[in-house]
Amino acid sequence: MKLKYGVEELEFDFNRLPAAEILEPNEQEGLKKPLDRVSERLKNPLGTKPLVELAKQKEPEQVVIVVNDVSRPTPYQDLLPPLLAELEEAGVTKNEITFVIATGIHDPNTAEENEEIFGKWLAQGYQFVSHNPDQDLVDLGKLSSGNQLKVNRKAIEADLLITIGVIAPHYFAGFSGGRKSILPGIAGRDSIQFNHAKMVQLIGNLPPVEENPVNLEMIEAARKAEVDFILNVVTNSKKEIVEVVAGDLEQAWYTGVETSAQMYQVPISQKADLTLVSAGGYPKDINVYQAQKALDNANAATKAGGTVILVAECKDGLGEEIFAEWINDSQAPEDNIDRIKERFVLGGHKAFAISKVVLDKEFLLISGLSQELSEALFAKKVGAIDEALTYVEEKYGADYQTVIMPQGGLTVPVIR
């Protein structure tokens, strides 16, 4: 059997694992004609007028399209041509369109990354701006939660605001996409931090998405930012589009969530002694910051006292400066847990999430990270899957239960 690791795959002997259950998304086939489906959804959206009508009615001089950053694979080759064609039909010119990249607190995209993600013709033909969570923000006042909402100025000053996203499981917001393009995507650092602080109580015990306080605050923020239209997709592990939703911020997004949940919330009969999980290859394992999502899902499939083996290349290291500081400053998992309860800090929240897992699980890591850095993550560094399995066999003997998760970032185990 093979598991994805960066742009490559690691092979191991599946027969070494007793009582192994492979946990994968309930994959749907990709659409045969995704461009046609996108065009149809733009013309027949949920809860709003068709995009052409909306654009003609608003007669915008400034259109902002919020798009994902490099860490979130999005099929722009199918989404943007029909979207731009609809805007052109409505009389919107190329010079009136700005793409704002929803980096949240991540690093800005490079020009090379923009060409890779969006294609040269788009990256060089349109204005692309990476969001900065510390500059050029508009204060939209307080949300009902008390969160002081600040959002990217270009987006707020736009006459027509469109967001593009992918709807997939998220370890504390429930699902990505939709409202998440605004908060955290193009919000101020303090606004993001206030919202994400709720994860401390939610991780490991997520309520239904309709009741999730993180999600509800995100929706309120996106409403306050006056998002006019969303275009979101659900994709399979091959990055093929299986469903397209467009229109109203909530109605369209919740419709997409239903499809995503059917695919990615996977039942298991019981928790296992060992979970062997791949983050899903590049870019899901570009760094530890991203690969952590797979670790969190694996945690849900593993008994207390059990073992998690994470396969994630992490070629860009830890992936975020504050996260790295927390990891390097902590001597024990409890340090990060105590610290986040005293004061929530973005970046530190990932250190907290990893620390919560290793409190009652043994963590083995197969990655490109050094021995020293692996140990700073409270992980045992191993060089290959077979080496990890030898260690597990010595630990448990011949009788233990295993769950294998080839798409760890996309598979949410649910106990039957």
C-alpha positions as CSV (number, residue, x, y, z in Angstrom):
1,M,0.0,0.0,0.0
2,K,1.1,3.6,-0.6
3,L,0.5,6.8,1.2
4,K,1.0,10.3,-0.2
5,Y,4.1,12.2,1.0
6,G,4.8,15.6,-0.6
7,V,4.6,15.0,-4.3
8,E,5.7,11.4,-3.9
9,E,4.3,8.3,-2.2
10,L,5.7,6.0,0.6
11,E,5.1,2.3,0.2
12,F,4.6,-0.2,3.1
13,D,3.5,-3.8,3.6
14,F,-0.2,-3.6,4.5
15,N,-0.2,-7.3,5.6
16,R,1.9,-6.4,8.6
17,L,-1.1,-4.6,10.2
18,P,-3.5,-6.9,12.1
19,A,-7.3,-6.0,12.2
20,A,-6.7,-3.0,9.8
21,E,-9.6,-0.7,8.7
22,I,-8.9,1.7,5.9
23,L,-10.8,4.9,6.5
24,E,-11.3,7.0,3.4
25,P,-13.8,9.6,2.3
26,N,-17.0,8.4,0.5
27,E,-15.5,9.7,-2.7
28,Q,-17.8,10.9,-5.5
29,E,-16.7,11.0,-9.1
30,G,-15.6,14.3,-10.5
31,L,-18.0,16.1,-12.8
32,K,-17.5,15.3,-16.5
33,K,-18.1,18.9,-17.5
34,P,-17.2,21.1,-14.5
35,L,-17.1,24.3,-16.5
36,D,-20.7,23.7,-17.6
37,R,-21.8,23.1,-14.0
38,V,-20.1,26.3,-12.8
39,S,-21.8,28.3,-15.6
40,E,-25.2,26.8,-14.8
41,R,-24.9,27.6,-11.1
42,L,-23.9,31.2,-11.9
43,K,-27.0,31.5,-14.0
44,N,-29.2,29.7,-11.5
45,P,-27.9,30.5,-8.0
46,L,-29.4,29.8,-4.6
47,G,-31.0,32.7,-2.8
48,T,-29.7,35.5,-5.1
49,K,-30.3,36.9,-8.6
50,P,-28.1,35.4,-11.3
51,L,-24.6,37.0,-11.3
52,V,-25.1,38.9,-14.6
53,E,-28.3,40.5,-13.3
54,L,-26.7,41.3,-9.9
55,A,-23.7,42.9,-11.7
56,K,-25.9,44.9,-14.1
57,Q,-28.1,46.1,-11.2
58,K,-25.1,47.3,-9.2
59,E,-23.1,48.8,-12.1
60,P,-19.9,48.3,-10.1
61,E,-16.8,50.4,-10.7
62,Q,-14.9,48.2,-8.3
63,V,-15.3,44.4,-8.2
64,V,-13.4,42.4,-5.6
65,I,-13.1,38.6,-5.9
66,V,-11.8,37.0,-2.7
67,V,-9.7,33.8,-3.5
68,N,-7.7,31.3,-1.5
69,D,-4.0,31.4,-0.8
70,V,-1.4,28.8,-1.8
71,S,-2.2,26.4,1.1
72,R,-5.7,25.6,-0.1
73,P,-5.9,23.8,-3.5
74,T,-8.8,25.4,-5.5
75,P,-9.8,24.5,-9.1
76,Y,-9.5,28.0,-10.5
77,Q,-9.2,26.7,-14.0
78,D,-12.9,25.6,-13.8
79,L,-14.1,28.5,-11.6
80,L,-12.7,31.7,-12.9
81,P,-13.3,31.5,-16.7
82,P,-17.1,31.2,-16.3
83,L,-17.2,33.7,-13.5
84,L,-15.2,36.3,-15.5
85,A,-17.3,35.6,-18.6
86,E,-20.5,36.4,-16.6
87,L,-18.9,39.7,-15.3
88,E,-17.8,40.6,-18.8
89,E,-21.4,40.0,-20.1
90,A,-22.6,42.4,-17.4
91,G,-20.2,45.1,-18.7
92,V,-17.5,44.8,-16.0
93,T,-14.0,45.5,-17.5
94,K,-10.8,43.8,-16.5
95,N,-9.5,47.0,-14.9
96,E,-12.5,47.1,-12.5
97,I,-11.6,43.7,-11.0
98,T,-9.2,43.0,-8.1
99,F,-8.5,39.6,-6.7
100,V,-7.8,39.8,-3.0
101,I,-6.0,36.7,-1.7
102,A,-7.4,35.5,1.6
103,T,-4.2,34.8,3.4
104,G,-5.6,35.3,6.9
105,I,-2.4,35.4,9.0
106,H,-0.4,33.3,6.5
107,D,2.4,34.8,4.4
108,P,1.5,36.6,1.2
109,N,1.5,34.7,-2.1
110,T,4.6,35.3,-4.2
111,A,4.2,36.3,-7.9
112,E,5.5,32.9,-8.8
113,E,2.9,31.2,-6.7
114,N,0.1,33.3,-8.2
115,E,1.2,32.2,-11.7
116,E,1.3,28.6,-10.6
117,I,-2.2,28.7,-8.9
118,F,-4.1,31.0,-11.2
119,G,-2.2,30.6,-14.5
120,K,0.0,33.1,-16.2
121,W,-2.7,34.8,-18.2
122,L,-4.7,35.6,-15.1
123,A,-1.8,36.4,-12.8
124,Q,-0.3,38.9,-15.3
125,G,-3.6,40.2,-16.7
126,Y,-5.4,41.1,-13.5
127,Q,-4.6,42.9,-10.2
128,F,-3.8,40.4,-7.4
129,V,-3.4,41.7,-3.8
130,S,-2.5,39.5,-0.8
131,H,-4.4,40.5,2.3
132,N,-2.4,41.9,5.2
133,P,-4.1,41.3,8.6
134,D,-2.3,44.3,10.1
135,Q,-2.7,47.0,7.5
136,D,-5.4,48.8,5.4
137,L,-8.4,47.6,7.3
138,V,-11.9,49.0,7.8
139,D,-13.5,48.9,11.3
140,L,-17.0,47.5,10.9
141,G,-17.9,47.7,14.6
142,K,-18.6,44.9,17.1
143,L,-20.3,41.6,16.4
144,S,-22.9,40.2,18.8
145,S,-20.0,38.1,20.4
146,G,-18.1,41.3,21.2
147,N,-15.6,40.7,18.5
148,Q,-14.4,44.1,17.0
149,L,-14.5,43.3,13.3
150,K,-11.9,44.7,11.0
151,V,-11.8,43.7,7.3
152,N,-9.7,44.4,4.2
153,R,-10.4,47.9,2.9
154,K,-10.4,46.9,-0.8
155,A,-13.1,44.3,-0.1
156,I,-15.3,46.7,2.0
157,E,-15.0,49.5,-0.5
158,A,-15.9,47.2,-3.5
159,D,-19.3,47.8,-5.2
160,L,-19.6,44.0,-5.8
161,L,-18.0,41.5,-3.4
162,I,-17.7,37.9,-4.6
163,T,-15.9,35.1,-2.7
164,I,-14.6,31.8,-4.0
165,G,-13.9,28.8,-1.7
166,V,-13.7,25.0,-1.2
167,I,-16.0,23.4,1.3
168,A,-14.1,20.7,3.3
169,P,-14.0,19.6,6.9
170,H,-12.3,21.9,9.3
171,Y,-11.1,20.9,12.7
172,F,-12.9,23.6,14.7
173,A,-15.0,25.7,12.3
174,G,-16.8,22.6,11.1
175,F,-16.2,23.2,7.4
176,S,-14.2,25.6,5.3
177,G,-15.5,27.8,2.5
178,G,-18.3,30.3,2.4
179,R,-18.1,32.8,5.2
180,K,-14.5,31.8,6.0
181,S,-13.3,33.9,3.1
182,I,-14.0,37.0,5.2
183,L,-13.2,35.8,8.7
184,P,-10.4,34.7,8.9
185,G,-9.6,35.1,5.2
186,I,-9.4,38.9,4.9
187,A,-10.0,40.1,8.5
188,G,-7.7,41.9,11.0
189,R,-5.4,39.9,13.2
190,D,-7.2,40.8,16.4
191,S,-10.6,39.8,14.8
192,I,-9.2,36.5,13.7
193,Q,-7.7,35.9,17.1
194,F,-10.9,36.6,19.0
195,N,-12.8,34.2,16.7
196,H,-10.3,31.4,16.8
197,A,-10.0,31.6,20.6
198,K,-13.3,29.7,20.9
199,M,-11.5,26.6,19.6
200,V,-10.0,25.9,23.0
201,Q,-13.4,24.7,24.2
202,L,-14.4,23.1,20.9
203,I,-11.5,20.9,19.8
204,G,-12.4,17.2,20.3
205,N,-16.0,18.0,21.0
206,L,-17.4,19.9,17.9
207,P,-21.1,20.7,18.0
208,P,-23.2,20.5,14.7
209,V,-22.0,23.2,12.4
210,E,-25.3,25.1,12.6
211,E,-24.7,25.5,16.4
212,N,-20.9,26.0,16.2
213,P,-20.1,29.4,17.7
214,V,-17.0,29.9,15.5
215,N,-19.1,29.3,12.4
216,L,-22.0,31.6,13.6
217,E,-19.6,34.4,14.2
218,M,-18.0,33.9,10.8
219,I,-21.4,34.1,9.1
220,E,-22.3,37.3,11.0
221,A,-18.9,38.8,10.0
222,A,-19.4,37.9,6.3
223,R,-22.9,39.4,6.4
224,K,-21.5,42.6,7.9
225,A,-18.9,42.8,5.2
226,E,-21.9,42.6,2.7
227,V,-20.7,39.6,0.6
228,D,-22.9,39.8,-2.5
229,F,-22.3,36.3,-4.0
230,I,-20.3,33.2,-3.3
231,L,-19.0,30.5,-5.7
232,N,-17.9,27.4,-3.8
233,V,-17.1,23.8,-4.7
234,V,-16.8,20.5,-3.0
235,T,-13.8,18.5,-4.4
236,N,-12.7,14.9,-4.0
237,S,-9.1,13.8,-3.1
238,K,-8.1,14.0,-6.8
239,K,-9.0,17.7,-6.6
240,E,-11.9,17.1,-9.0
241,I,-15.1,19.1,-8.6
242,V,-18.0,16.9,-7.4
243,E,-20.5,19.8,-6.6
244,V,-20.8,23.5,-7.3
245,V,-22.8,25.9,-5.2
246,A,-23.4,29.6,-5.9
247,G,-25.4,32.5,-4.7
248,D,-26.3,33.5,-1.1
249,L,-23.6,33.3,1.6
250,E,-25.6,30.9,3.8
251,Q,-28.1,29.1,1.6
252,A,-25.5,28.1,-1.0
253,W,-22.8,27.3,1.5
254,Y,-25.0,25.1,3.7
255,T,-26.1,23.2,0.6
256,G,-22.5,22.5,-0.2
257,V,-21.8,21.5,3.4
258,E,-24.4,18.7,3.1
259,T,-22.4,17.2,0.2
260,S,-19.1,17.6,1.9
261,A,-20.4,16.0,5.1
262,Q,-21.7,13.0,3.1
263,M,-18.2,12.5,1.6
264,Y,-15.9,13.3,4.5
265,Q,-17.6,12.4,7.7
266,V,-16.8,8.6,7.8
267,P,-18.2,6.2,10.5
268,I,-16.0,3.9,12.4
269,S,-17.1,1.1,14.7
270,Q,-14.6,1.8,17.5
271,K,-11.4,3.6,18.1
272,A,-8.1,1.9,17.3
273,D,-4.8,1.3,19.1
274,L,-2.9,2.6,16.1
275,T,-3.8,5.2,13.5
276,L,-1.6,5.5,10.5
277,V,-2.4,8.8,8.7
278,S,-1.2,10.7,5.7
279,A,-1.9,14.4,5.5
280,G,-2.7,13.8,1.9
281,G,0.5,15.0,0.2
282,Y,1.4,18.4,-1.2
283,P,0.2,21.0,-0.4
284,K,-1.7,19.6,2.6
285,D,1.7,18.6,4.1
286,I,3.6,21.6,2.9
287,N,4.3,22.4,6.6
288,V,3.3,21.3,10.1
289,Y,0.9,24.1,10.4
290,Q,-1.2,22.6,7.6
291,A,-0.5,18.9,8.4
292,Q,-1.8,19.3,11.9
293,K,-5.4,19.0,10.6
294,A,-4.7,15.3,9.7
295,L,-3.2,14.7,13.2
296,D,-6.4,16.1,14.7
297,N,-8.6,13.8,12.6
298,A,-6.4,10.8,13.4
299,N,-6.7,11.7,17.1
300,A,-10.5,11.2,16.8
301,A,-9.9,7.6,15.6
302,T,-7.4,6.6,18.3
303,K,-7.9,5.2,21.8
304,A,-6.5,7.1,24.7
305,G,-3.0,5.6,25.2
306,G,-2.9,4.7,21.6
307,T,-0.4,5.6,18.9
308,V,-0.6,8.0,15.9
309,I,1.9,7.7,13.0
310,L,1.7,10.9,10.8
311,V,3.1,10.8,7.3
312,A,3.8,14.5,6.2
313,E,6.8,15.8,4.4
314,C,6.6,19.4,5.8
315,K,9.2,20.7,3.3
316,D,8.6,24.2,4.5
317,G,9.1,23.3,8.1
318,L,6.7,24.5,10.8
319,G,5.1,27.0,8.6
320,E,4.3,30.0,10.8
321,E,6.5,32.2,13.1
322,I,4.4,32.3,16.3
323,F,3.6,28.6,16.0
324,A,7.4,28.0,15.8
325,E,8.1,30.2,18.8
326,W,5.5,28.3,20.9
327,I,6.9,24.9,19.8
328,N,10.5,25.9,20.6
329,D,9.7,27.5,23.9
330,S,7.6,24.6,25.4
331,Q,9.2,21.8,27.4
332,A,6.1,19.7,27.8
333,P,2.6,19.6,26.1
334,E,1.0,21.1,29.3
335,D,3.0,24.3,28.7
336,N,1.1,25.1,25.5
337,I,-2.2,24.1,27.0
338,D,-1.7,26.3,30.1
339,R,-0.4,29.2,27.9
340,I,-3.4,29.2,25.5
341,K,-5.8,29.3,28.4
342,E,-4.0,32.3,29.9
343,R,-4.0,34.2,26.6
344,F,-5.1,33.0,23.1
345,V,-2.6,33.8,20.4
346,L,-2.9,32.8,16.7
347,G,-0.1,30.4,15.8
348,G,-0.1,29.3,19.4
349,H,-3.4,27.7,18.7
350,K,-1.7,25.1,16.5
351,A,0.8,24.3,19.2
352,F,-2.1,23.8,21.6
353,A,-3.9,21.5,19.1
354,I,-0.9,19.2,18.8
355,S,-0.2,19.3,22.5
356,K,-3.8,18.2,23.2
357,V,-3.3,15.1,21.1
358,V,0.0,14.1,22.6
359,L,-1.3,14.4,26.1
360,D,-2.7,10.9,25.8
361,K,-1.3,9.5,22.5
362,E,2.1,8.6,21.4
363,F,3.0,10.5,18.3
364,L,5.4,9.1,15.6
365,L,6.3,11.5,12.8
366,I,7.6,10.6,9.3
367,S,8.7,13.9,7.7
368,G,11.6,15.9,6.4
369,L,12.0,17.6,9.8
370,S,15.1,17.2,11.9
371,Q,15.3,15.0,15.0
372,E,15.4,18.1,17.2
373,L,12.4,19.7,15.6
374,S,10.4,16.5,15.7
375,E,11.1,16.2,19.4
376,A,10.0,19.8,19.9
377,L,6.7,18.7,18.5
378,F,6.6,15.9,21.2
379,A,7.0,13.4,18.4
380,K,9.3,10.4,17.9
381,K,11.0,10.8,14.5
382,V,11.1,7.7,12.3
383,G,12.6,7.4,8.9
384,A,10.0,5.2,7.1
385,I,6.6,3.5,7.6
386,D,8.1,0.1,8.0
387,E,10.4,1.4,10.8
388,A,7.4,2.8,12.5
389,L,5.5,-0.5,12.2
390,T,8.4,-2.4,13.7
391,Y,8.3,0.0,16.7
392,V,4.5,-0.5,17.0
393,E,4.9,-4.3,16.9
394,E,7.4,-4.2,19.7
395,K,5.0,-2.0,21.7
396,Y,1.7,-4.0,21.2
397,G,2.8,-7.5,20.1
398,A,0.7,-9.2,17.4
399,D,-2.8,-8.2,18.6
400,Y,-3.8,-4.6,18.0
401,Q,-6.3,-2.7,16.0
402,T,-5.4,-0.3,13.3
403,V,-7.0,2.5,11.3
404,I,-5.3,3.7,8.1
405,M,-6.3,7.2,6.9
406,P,-4.8,8.0,3.4
407,Q,-6.5,11.4,3.3
408,G,-6.2,12.5,6.9
409,G,-6.9,16.1,6.3
410,L,-10.2,15.3,4.6
411,T,-11.4,12.3,6.7
412,V,-13.4,13.0,9.9
413,P,-14.0,9.8,11.9
414,V,-17.4,9.5,13.5
415,I,-18.1,6.7,16.0
416,R,-21.1,4.8,14.9
